[in-house]
């Protein structure tokens, strides 16, 4: 049985870019923490938010639903989203659910930041 242990850590990378580190199990239990992290970054001026999943152990359909919820919220606020550090299994889930189309997936945080920088150039 899953313990639903989750830790969500928001952080600013620069004036326009934030990251949300997802640690543990991404399920419906993460909704409140995710909402708080997203809102904190948006209020501090983040126009791009990177979900960092390299320490995520588990994600179920409720976790996928949360990501869709934040995709809708981000679109309404004009915020770009990306994902980094997904293990192979979770990358496959992003492909199956087509989340990788609106939320680009990068191997790690550095690759995501480089892609955003190249898009601005």
HUVEN-V600091 format. One record per pair of residues at least 12 apart in sequence whose ideal C-beta (glycine too) atoms are under 6 Angstrom apart, sorted by the first residue. I is the first residue (numbers start at 1). GAP is how many residues later the second one is. Records with the same first field share a line. If there is no record, write none. Layout:
I = GAP + GAP
This chain:
2 = 23
4 = 21 + 23 + 25
5 = 19 + 20
6 = 18 + 19 + 23 + 24
7 = 16 + 17
8 = 25 + 26 + 29
9 = 12
10 = 27 + 30 + 31
12 = 32
16 = 31
17 = 31
18 = 23 + 28 + 31
19 = 31 + 33
20 = 17 + 31
21 = 31
22 = 31 + 34
23 = 32
24 = 33
25 = 32 + 33
26 = 30 + 33 + 37
27 = 33 + 35 + 36
28 = 34
31 = 35
34 = 32
38 = 32
42 = 35
47 = 32
48 = 32 + 68
49 = 30 + 32
50 = 32 + 34 + 62
51 = 32
52 = 32 + 33 + 57
53 = 32 + 33
54 = 31
59 = 31
64 = 33
71 = 31
81 = 22
82 = 22 + 30
83 = 20 + 22
84 = 22 + 24 + 25 + 28
85 = 23
86 = 19
